[in-house]
Amino acid sequence: MNTELVRQALEKVGNPNVLVNLVSRRVRQLTTARTGNRPLVSQSATMGWADVALTELVEGKMGYEVLDAIAEPEKKALKRKRKSA
């Protein structure tokens, strides 16, 4: 894995845990034969699948959305409903 790509992607994402999840999910999509997802960037012979995923992220070809702040009020609302039911 290219450390320069990791550094650039981490600057873009900000949270290393989110970066690991993004890259691992994209690698899974690229390597699973059933889904047939193709790389969104040109791929050289020396690049691994993680490098492809990182390059897609750095070049803005792959987006993401963190849902923790949005999902938190819904979780609290569900807990309240269960207690009152």
Beta strands, then each sheet from edge to edge (+ up, - down):
end
